[in-house]
Amino acid sequence: MDATIKDLMEKVKEDHALIRGLTGEVKRVIVGQDYLIERLLLGILGAGHILIEGVPGLAKTLSVKTLAQAINTQFQRIQFTPDLLPADLIGTLVYNPKDGNFTTKKGPIFSNIILADEINRAPSKVQSALLEAMQEKQVTIGNTTFKLEEPFLVLATQNPIEQEGTYPLPEAQVDRFMLKLKISYPNRKEEKEILERMSTGKAIETKPVITPQDILKLRETVNQIYIDERVKEYILDIVFATRSPENYKMEDLKPLISYGGSPRASIMLTIASKAHAFLKGRSYVTPEDVKQIGLDVLRHRVLVTYEAEAEEVSSEDIVSKIFDHIEVP
């Protein structure tokens, strides 16, 4: 057993160098936004889609594009608009009048990393087409189903819902995102560096430093990260507390929660915790890993009631209270 743990520690140490190189290349372009960069890497390592919310101009799109360029892989940016059709996303059948046959024209979804820009500006039919690709890693055109190549990842950006011209995403689709991030403005020092770097007129080129095969190799290492039974129980306590807070002596939260986290929340919290431990250079998960990424995993999975909205209590407030209350092993 000790030999196995030692081997895993050596493997984590060796593979961690790849991630450091990838992080360094991304930071050549992106100023600040360490939180965003780290969470994007969590998505890559944990094979989980990410939803990024923030007002325009915070380098959401640039960060995703830079990360994709630093990985020597296929990348597609899709601008979601109110008139976007499912065929514009997944492709369609094209009729050839000469021979009377239909041929398949594949859409931009057939790439490794998809940047769904302003995803909440497209109507529900487009979201339904994207849902199959996100969950099943496949696309159906006509009567034929096509498998998508691994790694396949959807990194979606959205403007806050209160802005005009946006549609609320279906809850079933939102639940497919491993993480939902909320990005804020840079500080004054970071913004000055952005100003100096981006006002020269010279573009900073991003070089590929890692391959898709490397990503799949890193995912294998992440899957092997050790997680103790007590940490697993801690994760389950947190997720179950979002469903039945009264069982954890938090009766005051019961009227505020409409729906708690699904079993997918427990799975994603575990995978993301393993990926976070790997990013920190460890071969094992600690409760601190769970706490660090818990809000990003759960903020979009805990649905609040009208009573909570009336009291101006958000899902983030509820998740934070649960983490403060549940005993750490």
C-alpha positions in Angstrom: 0.0 0.0 0.0 2.8 2.4 1.0 4.6 1.6 -2.3 1.4 2.4 -4.3 1.0 5.8 -2.4 4.6 6.6 -3.1 4.3 5.8 -6.8 1.2 8.0 -7.0 3.0 10.9 -5.3 5.9 10.6 -7.8 3.4 10.5 -10.7 1.6 13.6 -9.4 4.9 15.4 -9.0 5.9 14.5 -12.6 2.5 15.4 -14.2 2.2 18.6 -12.2 5.1 20.0 -14.3 2.8 19.9 -17.4 0.1 21.9 -15.6 2.7 24.5 -14.4 3.8 25.0 -18.0 0.2 25.4 -19.2 -0.6 27.9 -16.4 2.5 29.9 -17.2 1.7 30.1 -20.9 -1.9 31.3 -20.2 -0.6 33.9 -17.7 1.6 35.4 -20.4 -1.6 36.7 -21.9 -4.1 37.0 -19.0 -3.4 39.5 -16.2 -4.7 38.5 -12.8 -7.8 36.3 -12.9 -6.0 33.6 -11.0 -9.3 32.3 -9.8 -10.7 32.0 -13.3 -7.5 30.3 -14.7 -7.4 27.8 -11.9 -11.1 26.9 -12.3 -10.6 26.5 -16.1 -7.8 24.0 -15.3 -10.1 22.2 -12.9 -12.6 21.8 -15.7 -9.9 20.4 -18.1 -8.6 18.0 -15.5 -12.0 16.9 -14.2 -13.6 16.6 -17.7 -16.3 19.0 -16.5 -18.0 21.8 -18.4 -17.8 25.3 -17.0 -20.3 28.2 -17.0 -18.7 31.6 -16.5 -20.8 34.6 -15.5 -19.7 38.2 -15.5 -20.3 41.5 -17.2 -18.7 42.1 -20.6 -15.0 43.1 -20.7 -13.6 40.8 -17.9 -11.5 38.6 -20.3 -13.8 35.6 -20.1 -13.6 34.9 -23.8 -9.9 35.8 -24.0 -9.1 33.4 -21.1 -10.9 30.5 -22.7 -9.4 31.2 -26.1 -5.9 31.5 -24.7 -6.2 28.2 -22.8 -7.4 26.4 -25.9 -4.5 27.8 -27.9 -2.0 26.7 -25.2 -3.4 23.1 -25.7 -2.5 21.9 -29.2 -6.1 21.0 -30.0 -9.2 21.8 -32.1 -11.0 24.9 -30.8 -14.2 26.6 -31.9 -15.8 29.8 -30.7 -19.5 29.9 -31.2 -21.3 33.2 -30.7 -24.8 32.4 -29.4 -27.5 34.8 -30.7 -31.3 34.8 -30.6 -31.5 33.6 -34.2 -29.0 30.7 -33.9 -30.5 27.4 -35.1 -29.5 23.9 -33.8 -28.2 23.1 -37.3 -25.7 26.1 -36.9 -24.3 24.3 -33.9 -24.3 20.5 -34.6 -24.6 20.5 -38.4 -27.3 19.2 -40.8 -28.1 16.9 -43.8 -27.5 18.5 -47.2 -29.4 17.2 -50.2 -27.5 16.6 -53.4 -29.9 16.9 -56.4 -27.4 15.1 -58.7 -27.5 11.8 -57.1 -30.5 12.3 -54.8 -28.6 11.5 -51.6 -28.1 13.4 -48.4 -24.6 14.1 -47.1 -23.8 15.1 -43.5 -22.3 18.5 -43.0 -20.8 18.6 -39.5 -21.1 21.8 -37.4 -18.6 23.6 -35.1 -19.5 21.4 -32.2 -17.1 18.8 -33.6 -14.1 20.2 -31.8 -12.3 19.4 -28.6 -12.8 22.7 -26.8 -16.0 24.7 -27.5 -16.4 28.3 -26.3 -20.1 29.0 -26.2 -20.0 32.8 -26.0 -23.0 34.4 -24.4 -24.7 31.1 -24.1 -27.8 32.6 -22.6 -28.6 34.7 -25.7 -29.8 31.6 -27.7 -33.3 30.1 -27.5 -34.2 26.7 -25.9 -34.0 24.6 -29.1 -30.3 25.4 -29.4 -29.8 24.6 -25.7 -31.4 21.2 -26.2 -29.0 20.4 -29.1 -26.1 21.4 -26.9 -27.4 19.3 -24.0 -26.8 15.9 -25.8 -23.3 16.9 -26.7 -22.5 18.0 -23.1 -23.9 14.9 -21.4 -23.6 12.1 -23.9 -20.5 13.3 -25.7 -22.3 12.6 -29.0 -24.4 14.4 -31.6 -27.3 13.1 -33.6 -27.8 14.4 -37.2 -30.7 12.8 -39.0 -30.7 9.1 -38.1 -26.9 9.0 -37.4 -25.2 9.5 -34.1 -21.6 10.7 -34.1 -19.3 10.3 -31.1 -17.3 13.5 -30.2 -13.6 13.2 -29.8 -12.0 13.3 -26.3 -11.2 15.6 -24.7 -14.5 17.4 -25.3 -15.2 20.4 -23.1 -17.8 23.2 -23.2 -16.7 26.5 -21.7 -19.6 28.8 -21.7 -19.8 32.5 -20.9 -23.0 34.3 -20.0 -24.0 37.8 -19.1 -26.0 38.2 -15.9 -29.6 37.3 -16.3 -30.9 40.8 -15.5 -29.3 42.2 -18.7 -31.6 42.6 -21.7 -31.8 40.0 -24.5 -31.0 37.0 -22.4 -32.8 33.7 -21.7 -32.6 31.8 -18.5 -30.9 28.4 -19.2 -32.9 25.2 -18.5 -32.2 23.8 -15.1 -31.4 20.4 -16.6 -28.7 22.0 -18.7 -27.3 24.1 -15.9 -26.9 21.0 -13.8 -24.6 19.6 -16.5 -22.0 22.2 -15.8 -19.5 21.0 -13.2 -18.7 24.6 -12.1 -20.4 27.9 -12.3 -18.0 30.8 -11.8 -18.8 34.4 -11.0 -16.1 36.8 -12.3 -15.5 40.2 -10.8 -13.5 43.3 -11.8 -9.7 43.2 -11.6 -8.0 45.4 -8.9 -6.3 48.7 -9.7 -2.8 47.2 -10.0 -4.0 44.5 -12.3 -6.0 46.9 -14.4 -3.0 49.1 -14.9 -1.0 46.1 -16.1 -3.8 45.3 -18.5 -3.8 48.8 -19.7 -0.1 48.8 -20.4 -0.1 45.3 -22.0 -3.2 45.7 -24.2 -2.7 49.3 -25.4 0.5 48.7 -27.4 -1.2 47.3 -30.5 1.0 44.2 -30.4 -0.8 40.9 -30.0 0.8 38.3 -27.6 1.0 35.0 -29.3 0.1 31.8 -27.4 2.2 28.8 -28.1 0.9 25.2 -27.7 2.7 23.6 -24.7 0.5 20.6 -24.1 -1.4 18.0 -26.3 -4.8 16.4 -26.0 -3.0 13.1 -25.2 -1.3 14.9 -22.2 -4.7 16.0 -21.0 -6.1 12.5 -21.1 -3.0 11.3 -19.2 -3.4 14.0 -16.6 -7.1 13.0 -16.1 -6.0 9.4 -15.4 -3.7 10.7 -12.7 -6.5 12.9 -11.2 -8.8 9.9 -11.1 -6.2 8.0 -9.0 -6.0 10.8 -6.4 -6.8 9.3 -2.9 -9.9 10.4 -1.1 -10.4 9.2 2.5 -13.8 7.8 3.6 -14.2 10.6 6.1 -13.8 13.2 3.3 -16.4 11.2 1.2 -18.8 11.4 4.2 -18.1 15.1 4.5 -19.1 15.6 0.8 -22.3 13.6 1.3 -23.2 15.6 4.5 -22.8 18.9 2.5 -25.0 17.7 -0.4 -27.6 16.1 1.8 -27.8 19.3 3.9 -28.9 21.1 0.7 -31.8 18.7 0.4 -32.8 18.2 4.1 -31.2 21.0 6.2 -33.5 20.1 9.1 -31.6 16.8 9.5 -28.5 18.8 10.2 -30.0 21.3 12.7 -30.5 24.0 10.1 -34.3 24.2 10.2 -34.1 27.9 9.3 -32.9 27.0 5.8 -35.8 24.6 5.0 -38.3 27.3 3.8 -35.5 28.9 1.7 -34.5 25.8 -0.4 -36.8 24.7 -3.3 -34.4 22.0 -4.6 -31.1 20.8 -3.3 -28.1 19.3 -5.1 -28.7 16.1 -7.1 -26.4 13.0 -7.0 -24.5 14.7 -9.8 -23.5 17.4 -7.2 -21.8 14.7 -5.1 -20.0 13.3 -8.1 -18.8 16.7 -9.3 -17.8 17.8 -5.8 -15.6 14.7 -5.5 -14.1 15.0 -9.0 -13.4 18.7 -8.6 -11.8 18.1 -5.2 -9.5 15.6 -6.7 -8.5 18.0 -9.5 -8.0 20.8 -6.9 -5.7 18.5 -4.9 -3.7 17.7 -8.0 -3.4 21.4 -8.9 -1.9 21.9 -5.4 0.6 19.1 -6.0 -1.0 16.6 -3.6 -1.9 13.0 -4.2 -4.8 13.1 -1.7 -7.9 15.2 -1.0 -8.3 17.3 2.1 -11.5 18.9 3.4 -10.0 22.2 2.5 -10.1 21.1 -1.2 -13.8 20.5 -0.8 -14.4 23.9 0.8 -12.3 25.7 -1.8 -14.4 24.6 -4.8 -17.7 23.8 -3.0 -19.4 27.1 -3.8 -18.6 26.8 -7.5 -20.0 23.3 -7.7 -23.2 24.0 -5.7 -24.2 27.6 -6.4 -26.2 26.7 -9.5 -27.5 23.4 -8.1 -29.3 24.8 -5.1 -32.6 26.5 -6.1 -34.1 29.0 -3.8 -37.8 29.6 -3.0 -39.8 32.7 -3.5 -39.5 33.3 0.2 -35.7 33.3 -0.1 -35.9 35.8 -3.0 -38.2 38.0 -0.9 -35.6 38.0 1.9 -32.8 38.6 -0.7 -31.1 35.3 0.3 -29.2 33.7 -2.6 -28.1 30.1 -3.2 -24.6 31.3 -2.4 -25.7 32.5 1.0 -27.3 29.1 1.7 -24.3 27.1 0.5 -21.9 29.2 2.6 -24.1 28.7 5.7 -24.0 24.9 5.1 -20.3 24.9 4.8 -20.0 26.9 8.0 -22.3 24.6 9.9 -21.2 21.1 8.7 -18.4 19.8 10.9 -15.1 19.3 9.1 -13.5 15.9 9.6 
